[in-house]
Each structure stands twice: as C-alpha cells, then as structure tokens.
Amino acid sequence: MFTGIIEETVQVDDVENAGEGKRIRIQRPDSFKEISCGESICLCGACLTVESFDSSQMKFFLAEETLEKTWFSTISEGDKINLERSLKAEDRMSGHIVQGHVEQTTEVLEG
C-alpha cells in the first residue's frame, strides 16, 4: 500500500526493449538506502517491483500489461519520474491509502 505522497523525483537513465516489455534504469536516491530486490516501489502512481539495484541505480521490468495501462509505453531516457516506497505497518500515514495497481485508463476531455 502507498499513501500517494511523493518522496523523490529522479531521472530515467536508460530504457531498453526486453522481450515482452521494457526494462528501465533510474537513479537511486540517497534516501532509498533500505531497499531490496522484489520490493514494491510506486513510480508515477504505478506499483513496480525492484528487479536489481546498486548504490546509484535501480532497475524495473515493465510488462506488456503495465505498458498498455500506463504512460510507461512512451517513457524515454531523461524523463523525470516520481517515487514512493510502500508503507510499513508502523508508518505514519500523511496521505491516503492507495494500491498503486492500475486497472484502467481514460482520456481527459476537458481541463
């Protein structure tokens, strides 16, 4: 679960086609010290799984379903994305509880 409160904004360093999806490499913020492979991190409102990481970067795989239901199909190197780590049971909630699982997209007709 997530609160919807953005923790960091980072740059996409690399985007590559990877079989039935894409793989992205993003900058790893200093504040994201305690992460692990398999952890869920919210990237621009979508829950993604940390595939690998080191001291300066994190990698995520974007499956076809993710690409179809989010804007990630157009993601490019240099794009800025918002990050939020998932809640721990003992965390203070300063936003609202959201799952981060995108089920549908729609078009905004008026702004």
PDB file as gemmi writes it, atoms N, CA and C in Angstrom:
CRYST1    1.000    1.000    1.000  90.00  90.00  90.00 P 1                      
ATOM      1  N   MET A   1       0.834  -1.178   0.000  1.00  0.00           N  
ATOM      2  CA  MET A   1       0.000   0.000   0.000  1.00  0.00           C  
ATOM      3  C   MET A   1       0.880   1.244   0.000  1.00  0.00           C  
ATOM      4  N   PHE A   2       0.347   2.304  -0.542  1.00  0.00           N  
ATOM      5  CA  PHE A   2       1.053   3.572  -0.651  1.00  0.00           C  
ATOM      6  C   PHE A   2       0.151   4.694  -0.129  1.00  0.00           C  
ATOM      7  N   THR A   3       0.757   5.839   0.188  1.00  0.00           N  
ATOM      8  CA  THR A   3      -0.027   6.987   0.652  1.00  0.00           C  
ATOM      9  C   THR A   3      -0.312   7.984  -0.451  1.00  0.00           C  
ATOM     10  N   GLY A   4       0.413   7.886  -1.570  1.00  0.00           N  
ATOM     11  CA  GLY A   4       0.263   8.865  -2.637  1.00  0.00           C  
ATOM     12  C   GLY A   4       1.141  10.082  -2.439  1.00  0.00           C  
ATOM     13  N   ILE A   5       1.964  10.090  -1.392  1.00  0.00           N  
ATOM     14  CA  ILE A   5       2.869  11.217  -1.122  1.00  0.00           C  
ATOM     15  C   ILE A   5       4.219  10.920  -1.780  1.00  0.00           C  
ATOM     16  N   ILE A   6       4.614  11.759  -2.732  1.00  0.00           N  
ATOM     17  CA  ILE A   6       5.870  11.574  -3.472  1.00  0.00           C  
ATOM     18  C   ILE A   6       7.051  11.816  -2.541  1.00  0.00           C  
ATOM     19  N   GLU A   7       8.001  10.888  -2.547  1.00  0.00           N  
ATOM     20  CA  GLU A   7       9.206  11.020  -1.731  1.00  0.00           C  
ATOM     21  C   GLU A   7      10.360  11.649  -2.500  1.00  0.00           C  
ATOM     22  N   GLU A   8      10.501  11.276  -3.748  1.00  0.00           N  
ATOM     23  CA  GLU A   8      11.622  11.735  -4.569  1.00  0.00           C  
ATOM     24  C   GLU A   8      11.185  11.841  -6.027  1.00  0.00           C  
ATOM     25  N   THR A   9      11.878  12.675  -6.785  1.00  0.00           N  
ATOM     26  CA  THR A   9      11.738  12.733  -8.240  1.00  0.00           C  
ATOM     27  C   THR A   9      13.120  12.480  -8.810  1.00  0.00           C  
ATOM     28  N   VAL A  10      13.221  11.511  -9.723  1.00  0.00           N  
ATOM     29  CA  VAL A  10      14.513  11.127 -10.291  1.00  0.00           C  
ATOM     30  C   VAL A  10      14.418  11.049 -11.801  1.00  0.00           C  
ATOM     31  N   GLN A  11      15.560  10.886 -12.419  1.00  0.00           N  
ATOM     32  CA  GLN A  11      15.652  10.805 -13.877  1.00  0.00           C  
ATOM     33  C   GLN A  11      15.756   9.359 -14.337  1.00  0.00           C  
ATOM     34  N   VAL A  12      15.148   9.077 -15.480  1.00  0.00           N  
ATOM     35  CA  VAL A  12      15.304   7.780 -16.143  1.00  0.00           C  
ATOM     36  C   VAL A  12      16.633   7.816 -16.879  1.00  0.00           C  
ATOM     37  N   ASP A  13      17.512   6.867 -16.557  1.00  0.00           N  
ATOM     38  CA  ASP A  13      18.835   6.837 -17.185  1.00  0.00           C  
ATOM     39  C   ASP A  13      18.895   5.953 -18.419  1.00  0.00           C  
ATOM     40  N   ASP A  14      18.012   4.944 -18.500  1.00  0.00           N  
ATOM     41  CA  ASP A  14      18.068   4.040 -19.645  1.00  0.00           C  
ATOM     42  C   ASP A  14      16.720   3.345 -19.819  1.00  0.00           C  
ATOM     43  N   VAL A  15      16.329   3.132 -21.065  1.00  0.00           N  
ATOM     44  CA  VAL A  15      15.120   2.378 -21.413  1.00  0.00           C  
ATOM     45  C   VAL A  15      15.514   1.397 -22.505  1.00  0.00           C  
ATOM     46  N   GLU A  16      15.207   0.121 -22.300  1.00  0.00           N  
ATOM     47  CA  GLU A  16      15.520  -0.868 -23.341  1.00  0.00           C  
ATOM     48  C   GLU A  16      14.334  -1.805 -23.550  1.00  0.00           C  
ATOM     49  N   ASN A  17      14.130  -2.201 -24.794  1.00  0.00           N  
ATOM     50  CA  ASN A  17      13.118  -3.209 -25.082  1.00  0.00           C  
ATOM     51  C   ASN A  17      13.634  -4.525 -24.535  1.00  0.00           C  
ATOM     52  N   ALA A  18      12.725  -5.274 -23.897  1.00  0.00           N  
ATOM     53  CA  ALA A  18      13.143  -6.512 -23.246  1.00  0.00           C  
ATOM     54  C   ALA A  18      12.067  -7.579 -23.437  1.00  0.00           C  
ATOM     55  N   GLY A  19      12.126  -8.289 -24.536  1.00  0.00           N  
ATOM     56  CA  GLY A  19      11.153  -9.341 -24.780  1.00  0.00           C  
ATOM     57  C   GLY A  19       9.746  -8.783 -24.861  1.00  0.00           C  
ATOM     58  N   GLU A  20       8.894  -9.179 -23.934  1.00  0.00           N  
ATOM     59  CA  GLU A  20       7.503  -8.739 -23.928  1.00  0.00           C  
ATOM     60  C   GLU A  20       7.302  -7.558 -22.982  1.00  0.00           C  
ATOM     61  N   GLY A  21       8.172  -6.575 -23.053  1.00  0.00           N  
ATOM     62  CA  GLY A  21       8.070  -5.393 -22.205  1.00  0.00           C  
ATOM     63  C   GLY A  21       9.266  -4.494 -22.384  1.00  0.00           C  
ATOM     64  N   LYS A  22       9.515  -3.711 -21.365  1.00  0.00           N  
ATOM     65  CA  LYS A  22      10.676  -2.817 -21.348  1.00  0.00           C  
ATOM     66  C   LYS A  22      11.357  -2.935 -19.993  1.00  0.00           C  
ATOM     67  N   ARG A  23      12.604  -2.601 -19.966  1.00  0.00           N  
ATOM     68  CA  ARG A  23      13.358  -2.541 -18.723  1.00  0.00           C  
ATOM     69  C   ARG A  23      13.856  -1.106 -18.594  1.00  0.00           C  
ATOM     70  N   ILE A  24      13.656  -0.518 -17.413  1.00  0.00           N  
ATOM     71  CA  ILE A  24      14.143   0.848 -17.203  1.00  0.00           C  
ATOM     72  C   ILE A  24      15.148   0.874 -16.054  1.00  0.00           C  
ATOM     73  N   ARG A  25      16.090   1.769 -16.190  1.00  0.00           N  
ATOM     74  CA  ARG A  25      17.075   2.014 -15.139  1.00  0.00           C  
ATOM     75  C   ARG A  25      16.908   3.453 -14.713  1.00  0.00           C  
ATOM     76  N   ILE A  26      16.720   3.659 -13.405  1.00  0.00           N  
ATOM     77  CA  ILE A  26      16.531   5.007 -12.882  1.00  0.00           C  
ATOM     78  C   ILE A  26      17.583   5.304 -11.819  1.00  0.00           C  
ATOM     79  N   GLN A  27      17.742   6.569 -11.522  1.00  0.00           N  
ATOM     80  CA  GLN A  27      18.648   6.979 -10.462  1.00  0.00           C  
ATOM     81  C   GLN A  27      18.099   6.498  -9.119  1.00  0.00           C  
ATOM     82  N   ARG A  28      18.976   6.068  -8.245  1.00  0.00           N  
ATOM     83  CA  ARG A  28      18.575   5.649  -6.896  1.00  0.00           C  
ATOM     84  C   ARG A  28      18.870   6.800  -5.935  1.00  0.00           C  
ATOM     85  N   PRO A  29      17.824   7.377  -5.348  1.00  0.00           N  
ATOM     86  CA  PRO A  29      18.053   8.485  -4.415  1.00  0.00           C  
ATOM     87  C   PRO A  29      18.789   8.023  -3.165  1.00  0.00           C  
ATOM     88  N   ASP A  30      19.566   8.917  -2.569  1.00  0.00           N  
ATOM     89  CA  ASP A  30      20.275   8.607  -1.331  1.00  0.00           C  
ATOM     90  C   ASP A  30      19.315   8.185  -0.225  1.00  0.00           C  
ATOM     91  N   SER A  31      18.100   8.737  -0.244  1.00  0.00           N  
ATOM     92  CA  SER A  31      17.122   8.416   0.802  1.00  0.00           C  
ATOM     93  C   SER A  31      16.559   6.999   0.674  1.00  0.00           C  
ATOM     94  N   PHE A  32      16.808   6.326  -0.436  1.00  0.00           N  
ATOM     95  CA  PHE A  32      16.320   4.966  -0.643  1.00  0.00           C  
ATOM     96  C   PHE A  32      17.417   3.972  -0.276  1.00  0.00           C  
ATOM     97  N   LYS A  33      17.928   4.088   0.931  1.00  0.00           N  
ATOM     98  CA  LYS A  33      19.033   3.235   1.380  1.00  0.00           C  
ATOM     99  C   LYS A  33      18.580   1.811   1.654  1.00  0.00           C  
ATOM    100  N   GLU A  34      17.407   1.662   2.224  1.00  0.00           N  
ATOM    101  CA  GLU A  34      16.929   0.343   2.625  1.00  0.00           C  
ATOM    102  C   GLU A  34      15.924  -0.194   1.602  1.00  0.00           C  
ATOM    103  N   ILE A  35      16.437  -0.720   0.508  1.00  0.00           N  
ATOM    104  CA  ILE A  35      15.571  -1.375  -0.471  1.00  0.00           C  
ATOM    105  C   ILE A  35      16.121  -2.770  -0.736  1.00  0.00           C  
ATOM    106  N   SER A  36      15.301  -3.606  -1.347  1.00  0.00           N  
ATOM    107  CA  SER A  36      15.733  -4.959  -1.667  1.00  0.00           C  
ATOM    108  C   SER A  36      15.091  -5.401  -2.982  1.00  0.00           C  
ATOM    109  N   CYS A  37      15.682  -6.389  -3.616  1.00  0.00           N  
ATOM    110  CA  CYS A  37      15.094  -6.957  -4.835  1.00  0.00           C  
ATOM    111  C   CYS A  37      13.736  -7.552  -4.473  1.00  0.00           C  
ATOM    112  N   GLY A  38      12.766  -7.321  -5.344  1.00  0.00           N  
ATOM    113  CA  GLY A  38      11.422  -7.815  -5.101  1.00  0.00           C  
ATOM    114  C   GLY A  38      10.535  -6.826  -4.372  1.00  0.00           C  
ATOM    115  N   GLU A  39      11.106  -5.732  -3.891  1.00  0.00           N  
ATOM    116  CA  GLU A  39      10.326  -4.719  -3.175  1.00  0.00           C  
ATOM    117  C   GLU A  39       9.451  -3.935  -4.147  1.00  0.00           C  
ATOM    118  N   SER A  40       8.273  -3.537  -3.686  1.00  0.00           N  
ATOM    119  CA  SER A  40       7.368  -2.708  -4.483  1.00  0.00           C  
ATOM    120  C   SER A  40       7.665  -1.241  -4.244  1.00  0.00           C  
ATOM    121  N   ILE A  41       7.851  -0.515  -5.340  1.00  0.00           N  
ATOM    122  CA  ILE A  41       8.036   0.933  -5.285  1.00  0.00           C  
ATOM    123  C   ILE A  41       7.057   1.544  -6.274  1.00  0.00           C  
ATOM    124  N   CYS A  42       6.418   2.615  -5.867  1.00  0.00           N  
ATOM    125  CA  CYS A  42       5.459   3.294  -6.729  1.00  0.00           C  
ATOM    126  C   CYS A  42       6.207   4.290  -7.610  1.00  0.00           C  
ATOM    127  N   LEU A  43       6.118   4.103  -8.924  1.00  0.00           N  
ATOM    128  CA  LEU A  43       6.719   5.009  -9.896  1.00  0.00           C  
ATOM    129  C   LEU A  43       5.587   5.706 -10.634  1.00  0.00           C  
ATOM    130  N   CYS A  44       5.449   6.996 -10.417  1.00  0.00           N  
ATOM    131  CA  CYS A  44       4.405   7.789 -11.078  1.00  0.00           C  
ATOM    132  C   CYS A  44       3.022   7.141 -10.936  1.00  0.00           C  
ATOM    133  N   GLY A  45       2.726   6.637  -9.753  1.00  0.00           N  
ATOM    134  CA  GLY A  45       1.410   6.088  -9.472  1.00  0.00           C  
ATOM    135  C   GLY A  45       1.228   4.618  -9.769  1.00  0.00           C  
ATOM    136  N   ALA A  46       2.229   3.962 -10.359  1.00  0.00           N  
ATOM    137  CA  ALA A  46       2.123   2.531 -10.670  1.00  0.00           C  
ATOM    138  C   ALA A  46       3.091   1.735  -9.796  1.00  0.00           C  
ATOM    139  N   CYS A  47       2.591   0.668  -9.216  1.00  0.00           N  
ATOM    140  CA  CYS A  47       3.392  -0.200  -8.356  1.00  0.00           C  
ATOM    141  C   CYS A  47       4.287  -1.080  -9.221  1.00  0.00           C  
ATOM    142  N   LEU A  48       5.609  -0.939  -9.058  1.00  0.00           N  
ATOM    143  CA  LEU A  48       6.565  -1.749  -9.807  1.00  0.00           C  
ATOM    144  C   LEU A  48       7.503  -2.454  -8.839  1.00  0.00           C  
ATOM    145  N   THR A  49       8.116  -3.526  -9.301  1.00  0.00           N  
ATOM    146  CA  THR A  49       8.984  -4.351  -8.468  1.00  0.00           C  
ATOM    147  C   THR A  49      10.449  -4.090  -8.792  1.00  0.00           C  
ATOM    148  N   VAL A  50      11.251  -3.875  -7.744  1.00  0.00           N  
ATOM    149  CA  VAL A  50      12.692  -3.683  -7.925  1.00  0.00           C  
ATOM    150  C   VAL A  50      13.275  -4.989  -8.443  1.00  0.00           C  
ATOM    151  N   GLU A  51      13.859  -4.928  -9.637  1.00  0.00           N  
ATOM    152  CA  GLU A  51      14.455  -6.111 -10.256  1.00  0.00           C  
ATOM    153  C   GLU A  51      15.920  -6.267  -9.829  1.00  0.00           C  
ATOM    154  N   SER A  52      16.634  -5.138  -9.784  1.00  0.00           N  
ATOM    155  CA  SER A  52      18.016  -5.126  -9.321  1.00  0.00           C  
ATOM    156  C   SER A  52      18.369  -3.686  -8.953  1.00  0.00           C  
ATOM    157  N   PHE A  53      19.469  -3.538  -8.217  1.00  0.00           N  
ATOM    158  CA  PHE A  53      19.896  -2.199  -7.813  1.00  0.00           C  
ATOM    159  C   PHE A  53      21.351  -2.236  -7.384  1.00  0.00           C  
ATOM    160  N   ASP A  54      21.958  -1.063  -7.361  1.00  0.00           N  
ATOM    161  CA  ASP A  54      23.269  -0.886  -6.749  1.00  0.00           C  
ATOM    162  C   ASP A  54      23.242   0.469  -6.048  1.00  0.00           C  
ATOM    163  N   SER A  55      24.375   1.001  -5.699  1.00  0.00           N  
ATOM    164  CA  SER A  55      24.401   2.235  -4.913  1.00  0.00           C  
ATOM    165  C   SER A  55      23.886   3.463  -5.655  1.00  0.00           C  
ATOM    166  N   SER A  56      23.834   3.414  -6.977  1.00  0.00           N  
ATOM    167  CA  SER A  56      23.429   4.606  -7.727  1.00  0.00           C  
ATOM    168  C   SER A  56      22.198   4.427  -8.611  1.00  0.00           C  
ATOM    169  N   GLN A  57      21.708   3.188  -8.776  1.00  0.00           N  
ATOM    170  CA  GLN A  57      20.599   2.979  -9.711  1.00  0.00           C  
ATOM    171  C   GLN A  57      19.690   1.848  -9.254  1.00  0.00           C  
ATOM    172  N   MET A  58      18.471   1.826  -9.844  1.00  0.00           N  
ATOM    173  CA  MET A  58      17.510   0.747  -9.629  1.00  0.00           C  
ATOM    174  C   MET A  58      16.954   0.362 -10.997  1.00  0.00           C  
ATOM    175  N   LYS A  59      16.655  -0.923 -11.184  1.00  0.00           N  
ATOM    176  CA  LYS A  59      16.085  -1.390 -12.444  1.00  0.00           C  
ATOM    177  C   LYS A  59      14.720  -2.025 -12.192  1.00  0.00           C  
ATOM    178  N   PHE A  60      13.820  -1.784 -13.165  1.00  0.00           N  
ATOM    179  CA  PHE A  60      12.461  -2.301 -13.105  1.00  0.00           C  
ATOM    180  C   PHE A  60      12.097  -2.863 -14.474  1.00  0.00           C  
ATOM    181  N   PHE A  61      11.302  -3.947 -14.476  1.00  0.00           N  
ATOM    182  CA  PHE A  61      10.772  -4.501 -15.711  1.00  0.00           C  
ATOM    183  C   PHE A  61       9.333  -4.038 -15.855  1.00  0.00           C  
ATOM    184  N   LEU A  62       8.982  -3.554 -17.044  1.00  0.00           N  
ATOM    185  CA  LEU A  62       7.625  -3.099 -17.348  1.00  0.00           C  
ATOM    186  C   LEU A  62       7.000  -4.119 -18.292  1.00  0.00           C  
ATOM    187  N   ALA A  63       6.083  -4.917 -17.768  1.00  0.00           N  
ATOM    188  CA  ALA A  63       5.408  -5.940 -18.562  1.00  0.00           C  
ATOM    189  C   ALA A  63       4.443  -5.292 -19.547  1.00  0.00           C  
ATOM    190  N   GLU A  64       4.027  -6.064 -20.559  1.00  0.00           N  
ATOM    191  CA  GLU A  64       3.091  -5.547 -21.566  1.00  0.00           C  
ATOM    192  C   GLU A  64       1.852  -4.935 -20.931  1.00  0.00           C  
ATOM    193  N   GLU A  65       1.303  -5.588 -19.910  1.00  0.00           N  
ATOM    194  CA  GLU A  65       0.104  -5.082 -19.227  1.00  0.00           C  
ATOM    195  C   GLU A  65       0.359  -3.700 -18.637  1.00  0.00           C  
ATOM    196  N   THR A  66       1.509  -3.508 -18.035  1.00  0.00           N  
ATOM    197  CA  THR A  66       1.872  -2.202 -17.479  1.00  0.00           C  
ATOM    198  C   THR A  66       1.983  -1.171 -18.589  1.00  0.00           C  
ATOM    199  N   LEU A  67       2.604  -1.542 -19.686  1.00  0.00           N  
ATOM    200  CA  LEU A  67       2.761  -0.625 -20.810  1.00  0.00           C  
ATOM    201  C   LEU A  67       1.414  -0.259 -21.426  1.00  0.00           C  
ATOM    202  N   GLU A  68       0.484  -1.199 -21.460  1.00  0.00           N  
ATOM    203  CA  GLU A  68      -0.834  -0.940 -22.034  1.00  0.00           C  
ATOM    204  C   GLU A  68      -1.690  -0.028 -21.151  1.00  0.00           C  
ATOM    205  N   LYS A  69      -1.496  -0.086 -19.834  1.00  0.00           N  
ATOM    206  CA  LYS A  69      -2.394   0.618 -18.924  1.00  0.00           C  
ATOM    207  C   LYS A  69      -1.789   1.848 -18.265  1.00  0.00           C  
ATOM    208  N   THR A  70      -0.598   2.213 -18.652  1.00  0.00           N  
ATOM    209  CA  THR A  70       0.054   3.401 -18.089  1.00  0.00           C  
ATOM    210  C   THR A  70       0.716   4.193 -19.212  1.00  0.00           C  
ATOM    211  N   TRP A  71       1.290   5.317 -18.844  1.00  0.00           N  
ATOM    212  CA  TRP A  71       2.022   6.141 -19.809  1.00  0.00           C  
ATOM    213  C   TRP A  71       3.422   5.591 -20.072  1.00  0.00           C  
ATOM    214  N   PHE A  72       3.816   4.520 -19.364  1.00  0.00           N  
ATOM    215  CA  PHE A  72       5.170   3.994 -19.492  1.00  0.00           C  
ATOM    216  C   PHE A  72       5.510   3.504 -20.895  1.00  0.00           C  
ATOM    217  N   SER A  73       4.507   3.296 -21.744  1.00  0.00           N  
ATOM    218  CA  SER A  73       4.804   2.880 -23.125  1.00  0.00           C  
ATOM    219  C   SER A  73       5.575   3.961 -23.873  1.00  0.00           C  
ATOM    220  N   THR A  74       5.500   5.206 -23.397  1.00  0.00           N  
ATOM    221  CA  THR A  74       6.201   6.323 -24.058  1.00  0.00           C  
ATOM    222  C   THR A  74       7.391   6.826 -23.248  1.00  0.00           C  
ATOM    223  N   ILE A  75       7.781   6.104 -22.209  1.00  0.00           N  
ATOM    224  CA  ILE A  75       8.877   6.552 -21.348  1.00  0.00           C  
ATOM    225  C   ILE A  75      10.176   6.619 -22.146  1.00  0.00           C  
ATOM    226  N   SER A  76      10.982   7.635 -21.847  1.00  0.00           N  
ATOM    227  CA  SER A  76      12.241   7.845 -22.559  1.00  0.00           C  
ATOM    228  C   SER A  76      13.352   8.196 -21.588  1.00  0.00           C  
ATOM    229  N   GLU A  77      14.555   7.937 -22.013  1.00  0.00           N  
ATOM    230  CA  GLU A  77      15.724   8.350 -21.244  1.00  0.00           C  
ATOM    231  C   GLU A  77      15.639   9.856 -21.001  1.00  0.00           C  
ATOM    232  N   GLY A  78      15.900  10.268 -19.767  1.00  0.00           N  
ATOM    233  CA  GLY A  78      15.857  11.684 -19.408  1.00  0.00           C  
ATOM    234  C   GLY A  78      14.546  12.124 -18.783  1.00  0.00           C  
ATOM    235  N   ASP A  79      13.478  11.302 -18.924  1.00  0.00           N  
ATOM    236  CA  ASP A  79      12.202  11.633 -18.284  1.00  0.00           C  
ATOM    237  C   ASP A  79      12.388  11.694 -16.772  1.00  0.00           C  
ATOM    238  N   LYS A  80      11.593  12.514 -16.126  1.00  0.00           N  
ATOM    239  CA  LYS A  80      11.572  12.599 -14.666  1.00  0.00           C  
ATOM    240  C   LYS A  80      10.390  11.788 -14.166  1.00  0.00           C  
ATOM    241  N   ILE A  81      10.611  11.004 -13.117  1.00  0.00           N  
ATOM    242  CA  ILE A  81       9.526  10.214 -12.540  1.00  0.00           C  
ATOM    243  C   ILE A  81       9.496  10.387 -11.024  1.00  0.00           C  
ATOM    244  N   ASN A  82       8.289  10.261 -10.468  1.00  0.00           N  
ATOM    245  CA  ASN A  82       8.077  10.374  -9.025  1.00  0.00           C  
ATOM    246  C   ASN A  82       8.174   9.002  -8.389  1.00  0.00           C  
ATOM    247  N   LEU A  83       8.774   8.956  -7.183  1.00  0.00           N  
ATOM    248  CA  LEU A  83       8.954   7.697  -6.460  1.00  0.00           C  
ATOM    249  C   LEU A  83       8.317   7.770  -5.080  1.00  0.00           C  
ATOM    250  N   GLU A  84       7.794   6.632  -4.653  1.00  0.00           N  
ATOM    251  CA  GLU A  84       7.286   6.471  -3.291  1.00  0.00           C  
ATOM    252  C   GLU A  84       7.470   5.018  -2.892  1.00  0.00           C  
ATOM    253  N   ARG A  85       8.053   4.807  -1.718  1.00  0.00           N  
ATOM    254  CA  ARG A  85       8.168   3.446  -1.193  1.00  0.00           C  
ATOM    255  C   ARG A  85       6.857   3.020  -0.553  1.00  0.00           C  
ATOM    256  N   SER A  86       6.634   1.719  -0.478  1.00  0.00           N  
ATOM    257  CA  SER A  86       5.403   1.209   0.120  1.00  0.00           C  
ATOM    258  C   SER A  86       5.420   1.443   1.636  1.00  0.00           C  
ATOM    259  N   LEU A  87       4.214   1.458   2.196  1.00  0.00           N  
ATOM    260  CA  LEU A  87       4.049   1.677   3.625  1.00  0.00           C  
ATOM    261  C   LEU A  87       4.524   0.487   4.449  1.00  0.00           C  
ATOM    262  N   LYS A  88       5.060   0.774   5.620  1.00  0.00           N  
ATOM    263  CA  LYS A  88       5.305  -0.241   6.629  1.00  0.00           C  
ATOM    264  C   LYS A  88       4.159  -0.116   7.630  1.00  0.00           C  
ATOM    265  N   ALA A  89       3.845  -1.175   8.316  1.00  0.00           N  
ATOM    266  CA  ALA A  89       2.716  -1.175   9.254  1.00  0.00           C  
ATOM    267  C   ALA A  89       2.850  -0.075  10.308  1.00  0.00           C  
ATOM    268  N   GLU A  90       4.062   0.256  10.695  1.00  0.00           N  
ATOM    269  CA  GLU A  90       4.262   1.250  11.761  1.00  0.00           C  
ATOM    270  C   GLU A  90       4.393   2.690  11.243  1.00  0.00           C  
ATOM    271  N   ASP A  91       4.314   2.892   9.923  1.00  0.00           N  
ATOM    272  CA  ASP A  91       4.477   4.228   9.347  1.00  0.00           C  
ATOM    273  C   ASP A  91       3.275   5.128   9.623  1.00  0.00           C  
ATOM    274  N   ARG A  92       3.569   6.429   9.765  1.00  0.00           N  
ATOM    275  CA  ARG A  92       2.518   7.436   9.863  1.00  0.00           C  
ATOM    276  C   ARG A  92       1.990   7.683   8.463  1.00  0.00           C  
ATOM    277  N   MET A  93       0.687   7.740   8.312  1.00  0.00           N  
ATOM    278  CA  MET A  93       0.090   7.982   7.007  1.00  0.00           C  
ATOM    279  C   MET A  93      -0.260   9.460   6.877  1.00  0.00           C  
ATOM    280  N   SER A  94       0.399  10.138   5.954  1.00  0.00           N  
ATOM    281  CA  SER A  94       0.139  11.570   5.777  1.00  0.00           C  
ATOM    282  C   SER A  94      -0.562  11.840   4.450  1.00  0.00           C  
ATOM    283  N   GLY A  95      -1.115  10.831   3.862  1.00  0.00           N  
ATOM    284  CA  GLY A  95      -1.844  10.981   2.606  1.00  0.00           C  
ATOM    285  C   GLY A  95      -3.094  10.140   2.681  1.00  0.00           C  
ATOM    286  N   HIS A  96      -3.247   9.255   1.743  1.00  0.00           N  
ATOM    287  CA  HIS A  96      -4.375   8.320   1.733  1.00  0.00           C  
ATOM    288  C   HIS A  96      -3.858   6.980   1.229  1.00  0.00           C  
ATOM    289  N   ILE A  97      -4.540   5.914   1.569  1.00  0.00           N  
ATOM    290  CA  ILE A  97      -4.082   4.589   1.169  1.00  0.00           C  
ATOM    291  C   ILE A  97      -4.474   4.327  -0.284  1.00  0.00           C  
ATOM    292  N   VAL A  98      -3.466   3.993  -1.097  1.00  0.00           N  
ATOM    293  CA  VAL A  98      -3.693   3.634  -2.496  1.00  0.00           C  
ATOM    294  C   VAL A  98      -2.900   2.369  -2.793  1.00  0.00           C  
ATOM    295  N   GLN A  99      -3.415   1.540  -3.682  1.00  0.00           N  
ATOM    296  CA  GLN A  99      -2.726   0.292  -4.003  1.00  0.00           C  
ATOM    297  C   GLN A  99      -1.614   0.472  -5.016  1.00  0.00           C  
ATOM    298  N   GLY A 100      -1.770   1.379  -5.964  1.00  0.00           N  
ATOM    299  CA  GLY A 100      -0.759   1.554  -6.997  1.00  0.00           C  
ATOM    300  C   GLY A 100      -0.900   0.578  -8.150  1.00  0.00           C  
ATOM    301  N   HIS A 101      -1.980  -0.204  -8.154  1.00  0.00           N  
ATOM    302  CA  HIS A 101      -2.225  -1.149  -9.239  1.00  0.00           C  
ATOM    303  C   HIS A 101      -3.217  -0.521 -10.206  1.00  0.00           C  
ATOM    304  N   VAL A 102      -2.765  -0.235 -11.421  1.00  0.00           N  
ATOM    305  CA  VAL A 102      -3.593   0.432 -12.420  1.00  0.00           C  
ATOM    306  C   VAL A 102      -4.498  -0.591 -13.089  1.00  0.00           C  
ATOM    307  N   GLU A 103      -5.789  -0.318 -13.086  1.00  0.00           N  
ATOM    308  CA  GLU A 103      -6.748  -1.246 -13.687  1.00  0.00           C  
ATOM    309  C   GLU A 103      -7.358  -0.711 -14.972  1.00  0.00           C  
ATOM    310  N   GLN A 104      -7.343   0.597 -15.162  1.00  0.00           N  
ATOM    311  CA  GLN A 104      -7.987   1.186 -16.338  1.00  0.00           C  
ATOM    312  C   GLN A 104      -7.365   2.545 -16.616  1.00  0.00           C  
ATOM    313  N   THR A 105      -7.393   2.966 -17.850  1.00  0.00           N  
ATOM    314  CA  THR A 105      -7.013   4.334 -18.218  1.00  0.00           C  
ATOM    315  C   THR A 105      -8.178   4.958 -18.946  1.00  0.00           C  
ATOM    316  N   THR A 106      -8.180   6.280 -18.989  1.00  0.00           N  
ATOM    317  CA  THR A 106      -9.233   7.001 -19.688  1.00  0.00           C  
ATOM    318  C   THR A 106      -8.672   8.298 -20.237  1.00  0.00           C  
ATOM    319  N   GLU A 107      -9.408   8.940 -21.087  1.00  0.00           N  
ATOM    320  CA  GLU A 107      -8.977  10.178 -21.707  1.00  0.00           C  
ATOM    321  C   GLU A 107      -9.662  11.352 -21.017  1.00  0.00           C  
ATOM    322  N   VAL A 108      -8.906  12.410 -20.699  1.00  0.00           N  
ATOM    323  CA  VAL A 108      -9.464  13.621 -20.131  1.00  0.00           C  
ATOM    324  C   VAL A 108      -9.993  14.467 -21.305  1.00  0.00           C  
ATOM    325  N   LEU A 109     -11.289  14.777 -21.276  1.00  0.00           N  
ATOM    326  CA  LEU A 109     -11.890  15.506 -22.389  1.00  0.00           C  
ATOM    327  C   LEU A 109     -11.848  17.012 -22.200  1.00  0.00           C  
ATOM    328  N   GLU A 110     -11.895  17.489 -20.967  1.00  0.00           N  
ATOM    329  CA  GLU A 110     -11.812  18.919 -20.671  1.00  0.00           C  
ATOM    330  C   GLU A 110     -10.947  19.129 -19.456  1.00  0.00           C  
ATOM    331  N   GLY A 111     -10.256  20.278 -19.423  1.00  0.00           N  
ATOM    332  CA  GLY A 111      -9.353  20.530 -18.308  1.00  0.00           C  
ATOM    333  C   GLY A 111      -9.703  21.648 -17.434  1.00  0.00           C  
TER     334      GLY A 111                                                      
END                                                                             
